[in-house]
Amino acid sequence: MNARLSSFVSLACIAIAFAVTPSVTFAQADTAQARQLFAETNKKLPQLERVTFMSKRPGVDYKAEGKAWVDSGAIKKIEITERDDGGDVVSEFYYSGATLVFVYEAVKGFADSGNSKKQITTNEERYYFRDGKLFKWVSGMGNDKGGNAPSSPEFADAAKSRLAASAAFQAAALKALTAKSASK
């Protein structure tokens, strides 16, 4: 009887593993382009032209510090740091051609570390785009990551605000790049 129960449990575990594997594989496949672009771009940063600029995210009153990395006139990555007394929000925009593919946002706060305050990441957001449309939004860190429903109003708002910010930051980066080229 125990041998039968053990065999049944083993078969049930195998069936569950096969049932779960396709969804995990798809979850990785749907973000493969963004993950590849992220890795390739960050590996090439030292060889890319860099320009710095100040810009405003649409709908806010303050300016943020920006950096853009350019390859053959095409922006590959924009990094925006929005400073606050409580910490920083760092947003990284990744492009294939002029098309936004991925946005990584990290909220950074401060933790007491002995006699000094150390900056730590307190939250992360990942936005995945395909053909100019947000198709996946993941919030959280480590094992606490969760997806946001594509049918929710928040999802539509996040897509609209990230695309508007991307356009504003691209324009500011291209303006800074033009000014830098003109001064050479």
Buried (B, 14 or more C-beta within 10 A) or exposed (E): EEEEEEEEEEEEEEEEEEEEEEEEEEEEEEBEBBEEBBEEBBEEBEEBBBBEBEBBBEEEEEBBBBBBBBBEEEBBBBBBEBBEEEBBBBBBBBBBEEEBBBBBBBBBBBEEEEEEEEEEEBBBBBBBBBEEEBBBBBBEEEEEEEEBEEEEEEBEEBBEBBBEBBEBBBEBBBEBBEEBEEEE
